[in-house]
Amino acid sequence: MRAILQRVSRATVSVDGQVVGAIDGPGLLVLAGATHTDTPADAGVLAEKMWRLRILDGEKSCADVNAPLLVVSQFTLYADTRRGRRPSWSAAAPGDISEPLLESLVEQLRGLGATVETGVFGAMMEVSLVNDGPFTISLDTADFARPRRG
């Protein structure tokens, strides 16, 4: 799974002009996507990393200060732009795979104690934010350390 984390002062996501998710106060806007081989375990690893990553003011984590997260599905994180002028989306998992994984990510964050707002999966969304810093980082579970075998 991949995620772009933006430290924000506030953020909202709207569908058809109606706000469907919002956070106010210091927190994280999370754009998250899944690929074909991702599992609920990957969602759990990503949730734990986001919740405990010390990237808020004063080197605090969301867990330290109970900061909210706004999670928005974003299949375009898996764009392949290596050839031509039109991105390929073949690395992005289709909705029947990615939607349950993104729901798992949100539920696992909530299981850690997080306050989580969301967008609407598959909808055309408008995201508004006030980036704090600005401060934006990317996470990819493929880059996380895995237990060594043997």
Residue pairs with C-beta under 8 A, 6 or more apart in sequence:
1 32
1 33
1 34
1 35
1 38
1 42
1 43
1 46
1 101
1 105
1 140
1 141
2 32
2 33
2 34
2 35
2 77
2 78
2 138
2 139
2 140
2 141
3 30
3 31
3 32
3 33
3 46
3 50
3 77
3 138
3 139
3 140
4 30
4 31
4 32
4 74
4 77
4 136
4 137
4 138
4 139
5 28
5 29
5 30
5 50
5 53
5 55
5 136
5 137
5 138
5 139
6 28
6 29
6 30
6 31
6 129
6 131
6 134
6 135
6 136
7 26
7 27
7 28
7 55
7 56
7 131
7 132
7 133
7 134
7 135
7 136
8 23
8 26
8 27
8 28
8 29
8 70
8 129
8 130
8 131
8 132
9 25
9 26
9 130
9 131
9 132
10 22
10 23
10 24
10 25
10 129
10 130
11 22
11 23
11 27
11 29
11 70
11 127
11 128
11 129
11 130
12 19
12 21
12 22
12 23
12 70
12 127
12 128
12 129
13 19
13 20
13 21
13 22
13 70
13 72
13 117
13 118
13 119
13 120
13 125
13 126
13 127
13 128
14 20
14 125
14 126
14 128
15 119
15 120
15 123
15 124
15 125
15 126
20 118
20 119
20 120
20 125
21 70
21 72
21 117
21 118
21 119
22 70
22 117
23 29
23 68
23 69
23 70
23 115
23 117
25 67
25 68
26 56
26 57
26 65
26 67
26 132
27 62
27 67
27 68
27 69
27 70
28 50
28 55
28 56
28 62
28 67
28 68
28 69
28 70
29 69
29 70
29 72
29 127
29 129
30 50
30 69
30 70
30 71
30 72
31 72
31 74
31 77
32 46
32 71
32 72
32 73
32 74
32 77
32 102
32 105
33 73
33 74
33 75
33 76
33 77
33 78
33 92
33 93
33 98
34 42
34 92
34 93
34 97
34 98
34 101
34 102
35 78
35 91
35 92
35 93
36 91
36 93
36 97
38 93
38 97
38 98
38 101
38 141
39 101
40 100
40 101
40 104
40 108
42 101
42 141
43 101
43 102
43 104
43 105
43 108
44 104
44 108
45 141
45 144
46 105
46 139
46 141
47 105
47 108
47 109
47 111
47 112
47 114
48 108
48 112
49 139
49 144
50 62
50 69
50 109
50 139
51 61
51 62
51 63
51 109
51 112
51 113
51 114
52 61
52 62
52 63
53 61
53 62
54 60
54 61
54 64
55 61
55 135
55 137
56 62
56 64
56 65
56 67
57 132
60 67
61 67
62 68
62 69
62 114
63 112
63 113
63 114
66 113
66 115
68 114
68 115
68 116
68 117
69 109
69 114
69 115
69 116
69 117
70 116
70 117
70 118
70 119
71 102
71 105
71 106
71 109
71 116
71 117
71 118
71 119
72 118
72 119
72 125
72 127
73 98
73 99
73 102
73 119
73 121
73 122
75 89
75 92
75 93
75 98
76 87
76 89
76 92
77 92
78 89
78 91
78 92
78 93
79 87
79 88
79 89
79 91
79 92
80 87
80 88
80 89
80 90
80 91
81 87
81 88
92 98
93 101
95 121
95 122
99 121
99 122
102 121
103 121
106 116
106 118
109 116
110 116
119 125
119 127
